Amino acid sequence: MRILALDPSSVAVGYCLGDDRADLPEMSGVFKPKGKPPERLRQIWVWLRAVVLENNPDMISYEEPAGHHGNFRTDRLLANVTGIIMAIAFEAKIWDLIRVYPMQVKATKCSKDNLIYAARIAGKLEVDGDEADAVGVWLAATAKTRELRMQGRIK
């Protein structure tokens, strides 16, 4: 099962794509939209739609924004990005969405806290924090799908 994992934000979207039975992802990186918030949201929509159409993932996983970020504007923008993820998933008939929480990402040891480990998993010399978190989301999602497979809930 190919999983597209996302670390969503309105200023940088970390992404990681790979098979849930693989040890390493196929690709990872960061998309950084430019401009004011409405333009960045539009760019995220266009970019993510293209990634989904080109790579045909079976499942999308994303890090659920946790808590209150200190201002309502940031929280609304994060909610908009999450809505974009869901809309594009449903448009592509991807019904399996896995929400991953920040503590689950930290538990993978592949997050902003450990960029060296994240880079090793991504097969790169270095990654930034958003990419590291996306790799952590992918690892957490693969662990979840393996658990569901063992329970016979997915193939």
N, C-alpha and C positions, 0 to 999 in steps of 0.2 A: 504494500500500500504506500503510495507516494504522498508524503505530507509536506505541505507548504507551511512553514512556521513563520510567524510575524511578531515583531516587537513594535507595536504601533505607536505612532506619535504624529503630530501635525508638522513637525520640522525634520524628522528623520525616521524612516521605517526600515528597521533591520529585517532581513529575510534569510531564510534557510530552506532549502528543498532537498529532500532525500527519501529513500525507501525506508520504511520502518524496520526492515530486517537487516539493513546495512549498518556497518560500524561507523561509516563516515558519510556526510552529506554530499550530494552532487554539486551544489553551489550555495554560496551565501554572499551577502553583501549588505549595503545600505543604500536606500533611495532617499535623496535629499531634495524635496521640492523647494521652489523659490517663490518669493512674493508675499503678498498679504494672505491672511488665512483662507478666504474663499478660493483664491487662486491655487494655494497649496493643496487644499482639499480636492479641487478639480484635477490637479496633476497626479495626486495619489490615486484617484479613481481611474484615470487613463492608464497609469503605469501598472497598477495592480491587475486591472482587467487584462492587459496585454500579457503579464506574467502568467496569469491563470490560463488564458487561451493558448499560449505558446508551450506551457509545461504540463498542462492537463493533470493537476494533482487530484488524488482521490479524496483528500481530506485537507482541511485548513485548520491550523491551530494558531492561537494568538494569546499573547499575554494580556490578561485582564487588568485594566488599570486599577490600581489599589488605592483606596482611601481618597482623601481630600488633598489636592496638590497646592493648596495655599491660595488659589483664586479660582473663581467659578469659570472664568474665560478658558483657562487651561482644561478644566474638567469637561466643559462643553465641547471643546475641540477634540479631546480624546474620545468622547462619546460619538462625535461625528465620524471619526476615523473608524471606530468599531462598527458603526452603521454601514460604512462603505464596504468594509470587509464582509459583513453579512450579506449585503445586497449583491455583491459580485459573486460570492459563493452560491447564493440561491439562483442567480441568473445562470450560472454554469452548472446548475443541478448538482452542486456539492452540498449534500445535506448533513454530512458529518463535520461538525465544528467542535474542536476541543479547546476549551478555555483552560489556560494554564495560569496559575497565580505566581506572583513574584517569589514566594517562598519555595515553590516547586522548581523554579528556575535556579534559585540559589542552591537548592539541594543537588542539582546536577553538577555543581562546581564549575559550570560553564556560564559565567555571567560577567557583568562589569567588574566584579570582585576578582576575577581570575582570567584576565585577557590572554595570558600565555597558554593556559589550558584550552581556552576557546579557540585560539588560533591553531593549536595542534589538531583539534577535532575538525576544524574547517579546512585543514591541509594548507595553511598559509603561515607566513612568517609573523604576521601581526594582524589584528582586527581591532576595530574600535568598539566601544561599549554597546552600541545598538546592535551591531552584528553579533557580538558575544551573547547578548541576551537572546537574539533570535536562534542561535545555535542551542542555547539552553532550553528554549521553548521547544525546539525540534527534539532534543533528547528527552524532555519530559513527555512530549506527545508520543514518541516511539515507545517509551516505557508503558504508557497507558494503553496503547494499541496491543502491545505484547500481552499485557494483563487481560485485556478483553478477548484476545485470541485464545489464551489459555482457558478462559471461562466459556469458550464456544460462542461468544456474542458477536464476533466477526470472523471472517475467513482469513 
